[in-house]
Amino acid sequence: MKRIAWFFTDWSVNAYRQENDLYGGIAYYRVIKPAQILRKWFDIEVIGAAFKKWGVDGLEHTKYARLAEYDLIISKHLTNAQMASNILATGKHFGKKVIVDVDDNYFGVREDNPAIKDYGKGKEGRYNVGAFLSLADGVTVSTSPLKGVYKTINPHIDVLPNCCDINDWPNVRKMWDDGKIRIGFAGGLGHLDDLNIVLEPMSYILAKYPNVTWEIIGALWPQEAMEMVNKMNAFCKKNIASQVKISAGTMAWQGYPELLTSFGWDIVLAPLVDGEFNRGKSHIRWLESSMIHCPVVASPAYPYKEKIFGVNTIEDGKTGLFASTSEEWYRHLSNLVLSKTMRQEIAHNAYEYVKDNWQYVQWEDKWKKVIDKYT
């Protein structure tokens, strides 16, 4: 059985992950779950926080000699030049192929994203990632637009879409009986421009329906949240601050499905500015919302609108709703607020479709085919 060393890098995001060798959504979708389905064919060692013990200053490169024990090396993208060069040099020395996985457009990060400090033009992280990708034997990405972005620096690129695993989500969702309708948005920092799409229609929804609340998880700093609510008050000329709730997400992926399920949301928002950076995004928010049995109202942008290898993402009116204008956002949300039947039908359709088409086990042959090319 061929051996694979598979590195994930988002263990370093915060001290909690570092101390407990945990991971976030990036590693979950791009390393942990793919490795799980591929273990029926390969002996895979997933390496997270232990990576830091291998040495990162270039003086401890001999520790990387253990890579000689493996038949293939896979790594998430790296901004640390010494780590990247040690992996590449060791792989070349021992005749091992190196694949780098990347699932964001790090050459198109927007100004509202905190990652701009690392990936903006002229930033070291941007050039280190580019060099790592260009020198790798192959690159895997999560979307076709990302293939278009990176093919100029490495022609050996395969698209392996993000999927989900129904077994990682609680079987029963939280159900409230208090007469309130809860609209949710969950995402990382860097979604200010996306959230701005729905501020006006959401302000009118909250002003018209006092039983509706909007809960935003993980996407805003406190100051940004205050500014956003002030904008919404100005739109509807009413103080709707008590209907908006802002909170943090989890420090790691572990516990995130349980947290998302615990909110008992009735509707999920998925606004996306149709730009270069977002076209590199995948359809994760729809997948996760489907797993918690929530209907999604989304922007008709690439991650949600286009088929992927012939498999549908959102089918408008069936497994979700598309909104292109403020008027459409308001109309769809209003209809969903007023109709429990509509919410349930769309949520059921989405759940069943994702269950039948977007589980990692249903895409395992595609992952295996790519790995087989390099082993």
N, C-alpha and C positions, 0 to 999 in steps of 0.2 A: 504494500500500500504506500503510495507516494506521500511524502511529508511536506506540510506547508507551515511556514511561520507567517502569521497574519497579525500585523500591528494595528492597533487603534490609538488615536492620539488625543481624543477629547477627555481623557482621564485628567489632563492637566488644567482644565478650565477653572476649577476651584479646589480649595484645600480638602473639602469633604470627599470629592472623587479621588484625589491623590492619596489620601490616607486610607481609603477603603477599596481602592482599585475598582471604582465604578465608572460608568459611562453615561453619555447623553444620547440624544436621539440619533446623532450622526453615526456613532458606533453601533447602536442598536440596528439601524436599517442597513448599514453598509458593511458591517463586520459580523456582529453577533448572530443575526438571523441567517445570513448566507452561509456562515461557517457551520451552523447547526444542520442545515439541509444537505450540505456537502460532505458531512462526516461519514455518510454511508459509502463514500468512494475514496475519501482521503483522510489521512491522519493529520488533523489540524490543531496547531497550538495557537491560541489567541493570546496575544501579549499586550497588556495595557500598562499600568503603572510600573510594572517590573522593568519596563523599557528604560526608565531613568537610571537604573543601576548599571546599564550597559556602557554608560559614559557618553557625554555630549560635548566634550571640549576638544575632541580630536586627539588627545593624549592617551585616551583609553581605548583606542580603536581595536586593540587586540581582543577585547571582549566580544567583538562582533564575529570572531572566528567561529563561534558556535553555529553560525548560519551555514557552515559547511555540512551540518547534519541534515539540512532540509533540501528538498528538491525544487521548491519555489518559495519566493519571498513576496508577500503582498503587504503594502503599507498604505494607510491613509495619507493624504497630502501632508507635507511637512514644511514649516517655515524655518525650522532650525537647520541651518546649512551644514553643521557638523554631523548631525544625525543622518541627514539625507546623503551626504557624501560618504559616510561610513557604510551605510547600507549598499549604496551603489558600488563602491570600490570593493567591498567584501564579496558582493554577488559576482562581480566581474572576475575577481581573483579565483573564486571557486567554481566558476562556470555555472552560476545559478541565475535564472531569470528573475527580474524584479518588475512587478506590476504595481502601479500607483493608482489608487482610487480617489476620485474627486467628484463631489456632488453639489458644487456651487460654482457660479461664475466669479472667480476671484479677480478677474480682470475687469469686471463691470460692477463692483460694489458701489452702492449709492451713498450719497453724503449723509443720509439719515441713518445709516447702519454703523454701529460702533466699530465694526471690522475695517472701516475705511482707514483707521490709524495703522493697520498692518498691511492692507492691500491697495491703498491708494497709489496713484502714479508717483513714482520716485521712492516708494517705501520698500524696505529690504525684504519683507515677507512676500511681497508680490513677485519679486525677481527670484527669490529662493524657490517658491512654488513652481514658477515657470521653468527654472533650471532642472528641478527634480523631475517634472513631467517630461521634459524634452530628452532627458538622459535615460529614462526608464525603458525597459524592453516593450512594455505595453501599458495602456491606460484604460481604466474602466470608468464610465460615467453613468449617471442615473437618467439622463434625458438626451434626446437627439439634438436639441439646441446646444447642449454642453459639448457634444461631439463636434459641432460646428465651430465652437469657440476654440477648442484645444487642438483641432486637427492640424492647425498651421505649425504647431511646435512638436507634434508627435502624430504620425499618420496611423499608428497602430492603436486604434481606439475601438472599444466595444461598449455598446449601450446595454446596461443591465438595470431595469427599472426597480424602483422601490416598491415593495409589497407590504403585506402585514401578516400577522399570525393571530387568528381568532382565539387561540388558546391563551394568549397573553392578556386578554381583556376579561373583566368580570362578567359572569353570565347574566347577572341581573343589574339593571340600571337603577339609579336613585329615582324614586317617584314621590313627588310632592302632592299635597292635598290642601294647599293654602290659597288657591285661586290665582296665583301668580304665574306669569309666563316668563321664562328665563331665556334670554338670548346670550350666547356666549361667543367669545373669541379667544383662542389660545395660540400663542406664538412667541418666538424669541424677540429680543430687542432688535430694532431696525425696521419696524413696520409702520412708522409714522406716516409716510406717504400713502401707504395702503389704507390705513385707518381713516385718513382724511377723506377717502372716497365715500365713506358711509356716515360721516359726522352729521351732515345736514339731514338726510332721511331718518337716521336714528334719533335725532333730536325731536323730530316731528312725531315719530312713533311713540317715544316716551312721553311727550306732552299730551298726546291724544289718549294713550292707554296707561293710566296710572298703575295698573296691575302688572306692567311689563318692567323688567329690570335688564340691564346690560352688564354682563360680567366679563372683564378683560383679564386674562391670566398671563403673566410673564412678559408682556410686551412693552411696558412703559415704566420709566423712572417716575418717582413721585411728582417732580416738577412738570414733566410732560403730561401726566395725568391731570393735574390741576389746569394747565393751559387748555387741554382738550375739552374738559367739562365747561370751562368758560366760553369756549367757542360754541359749544352746543347750546348753552343758555342763550347766547346772542342770536343763534339761528331761530330758535322757537320762541324767544322773548318770554321765557319762563324758567324758573329754577328747577332743573330736573336732576340736580346733583345727587339727591338721595336715591335715585333709581340707577345710578352708575356705581359699580363696585370694581375696584382694582386690587389685584392681589398677585403675589409671586407664584411661580410654578415650583416644581421640585428641583432639588440640587442635582439630581441624576435621573436617568430614565426609570430606575427602580422606584416604584410607587406612583409613577405618572399615570398609567392607565387607571389605577384606582382613584387617583385624585380627579381626573377628568370625569370619570363615571359618577363620582360623589356629588358633583354640582347639580345633577338632575336637569341639565339644560333641555329646552324644548326646541331650540333653533340654533344653528351655528352660522356665523358669518365667515366668508372667505374672500374678502376684497383683495385684489391684486392690481397694481399699476401695470399696464401692459408695456413693459420696457425690457431692455437688454438683460438686466440682472434677473428679473422675475421669470423671464422665459427659460432660464436655467433651472427654475424650481420644479419640484415634482408635486404629485397630487396627494401628498401625505395628509393634509388637513381634511380632505374628503374621506380618505381611508379611515382616519381616526374617528371622525364624526360618525361615520357609518357604523363603526364598532360600538359606539355608545348610543346607537339608535336615534340619531338626530338628523333632521333634514338640513341640507346646506343651501344657503343662497350665496352664489359665487360670482366673481367677475368672469366673463367669457375669455379668459386668458389661457395661454398654452397649457399650463399644468392640468387644467380642468376640462378643456374643450376638445383637445385632439385625441384621437385613438393612439394607442401605443402598441405597435406590432399587431394591429388589427383588433385590439381589445379596447372596449369603451372605457372612458373615464365617466364624467357626468353626462347623462342623457337629460337634456333640458325637459322639465316637466314630469320626468319619471324617477330619476335617481338624484335629482337636485334641481335647482332653479338658477338661471343666469340673469344677472342684472347689469345693464350697461350704463344706465343713467340714474340720477337721483330719483326720478319718478318711478323707474322700474324697481329700484331697491325698496322704495316706500310701498309700492303696490304689493310686491311679493311678501314683504314682511307683514304688512297689514293682513293679507289673506291668510298667512300662516298663523298669525296671532288669533284670528277669529275662528279658524277651522282646525279643530283637533284631528278630525278625520284626514284632512290634507296632510298635516304633519306626520301622522302615523303611516299613511300610505307611502309617502316619499321616503321616510326613514326605513320602512320595511323593504321597499324595493332596493334601496341602496345597500342595506345590510346583506340581503340575499345575493346581490350581484357581486359585492366585494368578497363574500364568503365563497362564491362559486368561481371567481375569476382572478382575484388579486391576493391569494395566499402564496407565501413563498414556496410551498411544496408544489404548487402548480407551475412554477417557473424554474424549478430546480434543474431541469435538463438544459435550459439556456445558460445558467451559471456554470454547470459542469462542462459544457461545450467550450466555453471560454477558458476555463482552467486547463482543460485537456490540451489546448494549443501550446501551453507553456510548460507542460510537465512531461 
